[in-house]
Amino acid sequence: MESLNIYTFGQNLSVITIDGIHETTHFRKRIIGRFGEEFITEVYRIIFDCTPVGILQQDEQKFKVLYSYNEDYDLIIIFSVKELKPIKYSLVTCFKEASKKRVRVDE
């Protein structure tokens, strides 16, 4: 499969549909263990309704997407691209990270 660049990934992420997402077993286990099963609904709400505050390309087909979650934390979702036409994503894992790791405070 050809590689996907960060720009194309971001464009496709903005028009993603539920049919274009697959949850890996690892993703589901981690979400349930970290936040409880009901948090999966919150993850999908964030993917569909929120704009990422950052996208990092981890390898040719894997992307770390940062969403502002609250005042103290970002929600990090790792996406893996499984197909390009039509685009299909796998959710690899999800976790919260202190937003101060992303935001630089100038004094």
Rosetta constraint file for C-alpha pairs under 8 A:
AtomPair CA 1 CA 83 HARMONIC 7.73 0.50
AtomPair CA 1 CA 84 HARMONIC 7.86 0.50
AtomPair CA 3 CA 60 HARMONIC 5.15 0.50
AtomPair CA 3 CA 61 HARMONIC 6.21 0.50
AtomPair CA 4 CA 8 HARMONIC 6.51 0.50
AtomPair CA 4 CA 9 HARMONIC 6.47 0.50
AtomPair CA 4 CA 60 HARMONIC 6.21 0.50
AtomPair CA 4 CA 61 HARMONIC 6.24 0.50
AtomPair CA 5 CA 9 HARMONIC 6.17 0.50
AtomPair CA 5 CA 57 HARMONIC 7.89 0.50
AtomPair CA 5 CA 60 HARMONIC 7.49 0.50
AtomPair CA 6 CA 10 HARMONIC 6.15 0.50
AtomPair CA 6 CA 55 HARMONIC 7.39 0.50
AtomPair CA 6 CA 56 HARMONIC 7.50 0.50
AtomPair CA 6 CA 57 HARMONIC 6.29 0.50
AtomPair CA 6 CA 63 HARMONIC 7.97 0.50
AtomPair CA 7 CA 11 HARMONIC 6.36 0.50
AtomPair CA 8 CA 12 HARMONIC 6.18 0.50
AtomPair CA 9 CA 13 HARMONIC 6.03 0.50
AtomPair CA 10 CA 14 HARMONIC 6.34 0.50
AtomPair CA 10 CA 55 HARMONIC 7.80 0.50
AtomPair CA 11 CA 15 HARMONIC 7.12 0.50
AtomPair CA 12 CA 16 HARMONIC 6.15 0.50
AtomPair CA 12 CA 87 HARMONIC 7.49 0.50
AtomPair CA 14 CA 48 HARMONIC 7.88 0.50
AtomPair CA 14 CA 51 HARMONIC 7.99 0.50
AtomPair CA 16 CA 20 HARMONIC 6.30 0.50
AtomPair CA 16 CA 21 HARMONIC 7.95 0.50
AtomPair CA 16 CA 48 HARMONIC 7.42 0.50
AtomPair CA 17 CA 21 HARMONIC 7.13 0.50
AtomPair CA 17 CA 48 HARMONIC 7.91 0.50
AtomPair CA 20 CA 86 HARMONIC 8.00 0.50
AtomPair CA 20 CA 87 HARMONIC 6.44 0.50
AtomPair CA 20 CA 88 HARMONIC 4.57 0.50
AtomPair CA 20 CA 89 HARMONIC 5.97 0.50
AtomPair CA 21 CA 88 HARMONIC 5.93 0.50
AtomPair CA 21 CA 89 HARMONIC 4.88 0.50
AtomPair CA 21 CA 90 HARMONIC 5.72 0.50
AtomPair CA 21 CA 91 HARMONIC 7.07 0.50
AtomPair CA 22 CA 88 HARMONIC 7.55 0.50
AtomPair CA 22 CA 89 HARMONIC 6.12 0.50
AtomPair CA 22 CA 90 HARMONIC 4.60 0.50
AtomPair CA 22 CA 91 HARMONIC 6.20 0.50
AtomPair CA 23 CA 27 HARMONIC 6.17 0.50
AtomPair CA 23 CA 28 HARMONIC 6.64 0.50
AtomPair CA 23 CA 90 HARMONIC 5.63 0.50
AtomPair CA 23 CA 91 HARMONIC 4.99 0.50
AtomPair CA 23 CA 92 HARMONIC 7.12 0.50
AtomPair CA 24 CA 28 HARMONIC 6.48 0.50
AtomPair CA 24 CA 90 HARMONIC 6.33 0.50
AtomPair CA 24 CA 91 HARMONIC 5.99 0.50
AtomPair CA 24 CA 92 HARMONIC 5.90 0.50
AtomPair CA 25 CA 29 HARMONIC 6.19 0.50
AtomPair CA 26 CA 30 HARMONIC 6.10 0.50
AtomPair CA 26 CA 92 HARMONIC 6.53 0.50
AtomPair CA 26 CA 93 HARMONIC 6.75 0.50
AtomPair CA 27 CA 31 HARMONIC 6.15 0.50
AtomPair CA 27 CA 91 HARMONIC 6.17 0.50
AtomPair CA 27 CA 92 HARMONIC 5.05 0.50
AtomPair CA 27 CA 93 HARMONIC 4.44 0.50
AtomPair CA 27 CA 94 HARMONIC 6.83 0.50
AtomPair CA 28 CA 32 HARMONIC 6.17 0.50
AtomPair CA 28 CA 37 HARMONIC 8.00 0.50
AtomPair CA 28 CA 40 HARMONIC 7.99 0.50
AtomPair CA 28 CA 93 HARMONIC 7.90 0.50
AtomPair CA 29 CA 33 HARMONIC 6.01 0.50
AtomPair CA 30 CA 34 HARMONIC 5.90 0.50
AtomPair CA 30 CA 93 HARMONIC 6.66 0.50
AtomPair CA 30 CA 94 HARMONIC 7.24 0.50
AtomPair CA 31 CA 35 HARMONIC 5.57 0.50
AtomPair CA 31 CA 36 HARMONIC 6.29 0.50
AtomPair CA 31 CA 37 HARMONIC 6.62 0.50
AtomPair CA 31 CA 39 HARMONIC 7.02 0.50
AtomPair CA 31 CA 40 HARMONIC 6.84 0.50
AtomPair CA 31 CA 93 HARMONIC 7.55 0.50
AtomPair CA 31 CA 94 HARMONIC 6.63 0.50
AtomPair CA 31 CA 95 HARMONIC 7.82 0.50
AtomPair CA 32 CA 36 HARMONIC 4.11 0.50
AtomPair CA 32 CA 37 HARMONIC 4.62 0.50
AtomPair CA 32 CA 38 HARMONIC 7.98 0.50
AtomPair CA 32 CA 39 HARMONIC 7.63 0.50
AtomPair CA 34 CA 95 HARMONIC 7.74 0.50
AtomPair CA 35 CA 39 HARMONIC 5.96 0.50
AtomPair CA 36 CA 40 HARMONIC 7.97 0.50
AtomPair CA 38 CA 42 HARMONIC 7.46 0.50
AtomPair CA 39 CA 43 HARMONIC 6.38 0.50
AtomPair CA 40 CA 44 HARMONIC 6.49 0.50
AtomPair CA 41 CA 45 HARMONIC 6.25 0.50
AtomPair CA 42 CA 46 HARMONIC 6.18 0.50
AtomPair CA 43 CA 47 HARMONIC 6.25 0.50
AtomPair CA 44 CA 48 HARMONIC 6.14 0.50
AtomPair CA 45 CA 49 HARMONIC 5.70 0.50
AtomPair CA 45 CA 50 HARMONIC 7.68 0.50
AtomPair CA 46 CA 50 HARMONIC 5.10 0.50
AtomPair CA 46 CA 67 HARMONIC 7.55 0.50
AtomPair CA 47 CA 51 HARMONIC 7.81 0.50
AtomPair CA 50 CA 67 HARMONIC 7.21 0.50
AtomPair CA 51 CA 67 HARMONIC 6.87 0.50
AtomPair CA 52 CA 65 HARMONIC 6.46 0.50
AtomPair CA 52 CA 66 HARMONIC 5.55 0.50
AtomPair CA 52 CA 67 HARMONIC 4.65 0.50
AtomPair CA 52 CA 68 HARMONIC 7.25 0.50
AtomPair CA 53 CA 65 HARMONIC 7.84 0.50
AtomPair CA 53 CA 66 HARMONIC 5.59 0.50
AtomPair CA 53 CA 67 HARMONIC 5.40 0.50
AtomPair CA 53 CA 68 HARMONIC 6.44 0.50
AtomPair CA 54 CA 65 HARMONIC 5.91 0.50
AtomPair CA 54 CA 66 HARMONIC 4.96 0.50
AtomPair CA 54 CA 67 HARMONIC 7.10 0.50
AtomPair CA 55 CA 63 HARMONIC 6.70 0.50
AtomPair CA 55 CA 64 HARMONIC 5.70 0.50
AtomPair CA 55 CA 65 HARMONIC 4.56 0.50
AtomPair CA 55 CA 66 HARMONIC 6.20 0.50
AtomPair CA 56 CA 63 HARMONIC 5.66 0.50
AtomPair CA 56 CA 64 HARMONIC 5.05 0.50
AtomPair CA 56 CA 65 HARMONIC 6.49 0.50
AtomPair CA 57 CA 61 HARMONIC 7.91 0.50
AtomPair CA 57 CA 62 HARMONIC 6.21 0.50
AtomPair CA 57 CA 63 HARMONIC 4.55 0.50
AtomPair CA 57 CA 64 HARMONIC 6.33 0.50
AtomPair CA 58 CA 62 HARMONIC 5.37 0.50
AtomPair CA 58 CA 63 HARMONIC 5.38 0.50
AtomPair CA 58 CA 64 HARMONIC 6.66 0.50
AtomPair CA 59 CA 63 HARMONIC 7.18 0.50
AtomPair CA 61 CA 80 HARMONIC 5.61 0.50
AtomPair CA 61 CA 81 HARMONIC 5.12 0.50
AtomPair CA 61 CA 82 HARMONIC 7.66 0.50
AtomPair CA 62 CA 78 HARMONIC 7.05 0.50
AtomPair CA 62 CA 79 HARMONIC 5.71 0.50
AtomPair CA 62 CA 80 HARMONIC 4.36 0.50
AtomPair CA 62 CA 81 HARMONIC 6.34 0.50
AtomPair CA 63 CA 78 HARMONIC 5.72 0.50
AtomPair CA 63 CA 79 HARMONIC 5.25 0.50
AtomPair CA 63 CA 80 HARMONIC 6.38 0.50
AtomPair CA 64 CA 76 HARMONIC 6.70 0.50
AtomPair CA 64 CA 77 HARMONIC 5.97 0.50
AtomPair CA 64 CA 78 HARMONIC 4.59 0.50
AtomPair CA 64 CA 79 HARMONIC 6.48 0.50
AtomPair CA 65 CA 76 HARMONIC 5.67 0.50
AtomPair CA 65 CA 77 HARMONIC 5.27 0.50
AtomPair CA 65 CA 78 HARMONIC 6.16 0.50
AtomPair CA 65 CA 79 HARMONIC 7.44 0.50
AtomPair CA 66 CA 74 HARMONIC 6.21 0.50
AtomPair CA 66 CA 75 HARMONIC 5.84 0.50
AtomPair CA 66 CA 76 HARMONIC 4.70 0.50
AtomPair CA 66 CA 77 HARMONIC 6.61 0.50
AtomPair CA 67 CA 74 HARMONIC 5.43 0.50
AtomPair CA 67 CA 75 HARMONIC 5.13 0.50
AtomPair CA 67 CA 76 HARMONIC 6.37 0.50
AtomPair CA 68 CA 73 HARMONIC 6.75 0.50
AtomPair CA 68 CA 74 HARMONIC 4.49 0.50
AtomPair CA 68 CA 75 HARMONIC 6.26 0.50
AtomPair CA 68 CA 99 HARMONIC 7.53 0.50
AtomPair CA 69 CA 73 HARMONIC 5.56 0.50
AtomPair CA 69 CA 74 HARMONIC 4.72 0.50
AtomPair CA 69 CA 75 HARMONIC 5.49 0.50
AtomPair CA 70 CA 74 HARMONIC 6.79 0.50
AtomPair CA 71 CA 99 HARMONIC 7.61 0.50
AtomPair CA 72 CA 98 HARMONIC 5.85 0.50
AtomPair CA 72 CA 99 HARMONIC 5.59 0.50
AtomPair CA 72 CA 100 HARMONIC 7.39 0.50
AtomPair CA 73 CA 96 HARMONIC 6.06 0.50
AtomPair CA 73 CA 97 HARMONIC 5.46 0.50
AtomPair CA 73 CA 98 HARMONIC 4.48 0.50
AtomPair CA 73 CA 99 HARMONIC 4.65 0.50
AtomPair CA 73 CA 100 HARMONIC 7.91 0.50
AtomPair CA 74 CA 96 HARMONIC 5.60 0.50
AtomPair CA 74 CA 97 HARMONIC 5.31 0.50
AtomPair CA 74 CA 98 HARMONIC 6.14 0.50
AtomPair CA 74 CA 99 HARMONIC 5.18 0.50
AtomPair CA 75 CA 94 HARMONIC 7.10 0.50
AtomPair CA 75 CA 95 HARMONIC 5.88 0.50
AtomPair CA 75 CA 96 HARMONIC 4.57 0.50
AtomPair CA 75 CA 97 HARMONIC 6.41 0.50
AtomPair CA 76 CA 94 HARMONIC 5.47 0.50
AtomPair CA 76 CA 95 HARMONIC 5.30 0.50
AtomPair CA 76 CA 96 HARMONIC 5.88 0.50
AtomPair CA 76 CA 97 HARMONIC 6.89 0.50
AtomPair CA 77 CA 91 HARMONIC 7.23 0.50
AtomPair CA 77 CA 92 HARMONIC 7.52 0.50
AtomPair CA 77 CA 93 HARMONIC 5.96 0.50
AtomPair CA 77 CA 94 HARMONIC 4.46 0.50
AtomPair CA 77 CA 95 HARMONIC 6.79 0.50
AtomPair CA 78 CA 91 HARMONIC 6.10 0.50
AtomPair CA 78 CA 92 HARMONIC 5.30 0.50
AtomPair CA 78 CA 93 HARMONIC 5.37 0.50
AtomPair CA 78 CA 94 HARMONIC 6.31 0.50
AtomPair CA 79 CA 89 HARMONIC 6.21 0.50
AtomPair CA 79 CA 90 HARMONIC 5.70 0.50
AtomPair CA 79 CA 91 HARMONIC 4.88 0.50
AtomPair CA 79 CA 92 HARMONIC 5.77 0.50
AtomPair CA 79 CA 93 HARMONIC 7.74 0.50
AtomPair CA 80 CA 89 HARMONIC 5.55 0.50
AtomPair CA 80 CA 90 HARMONIC 5.05 0.50
AtomPair CA 80 CA 91 HARMONIC 6.45 0.50
AtomPair CA 80 CA 92 HARMONIC 6.60 0.50
AtomPair CA 81 CA 87 HARMONIC 7.38 0.50
AtomPair CA 81 CA 88 HARMONIC 6.01 0.50
AtomPair CA 81 CA 89 HARMONIC 4.63 0.50
AtomPair CA 81 CA 90 HARMONIC 6.32 0.50
AtomPair CA 82 CA 87 HARMONIC 7.51 0.50
AtomPair CA 82 CA 88 HARMONIC 5.43 0.50
AtomPair CA 82 CA 89 HARMONIC 5.60 0.50
AtomPair CA 82 CA 90 HARMONIC 6.60 0.50
AtomPair CA 83 CA 87 HARMONIC 5.19 0.50
AtomPair CA 83 CA 88 HARMONIC 4.94 0.50
AtomPair CA 83 CA 89 HARMONIC 7.26 0.50
AtomPair CA 84 CA 88 HARMONIC 6.51 0.50
AtomPair CA 97 CA 101 HARMONIC 7.59 0.50
AtomPair CA 98 CA 102 HARMONIC 7.84 0.50
AtomPair CA 99 CA 103 HARMONIC 6.19 0.50
AtomPair CA 100 CA 104 HARMONIC 6.75 0.50
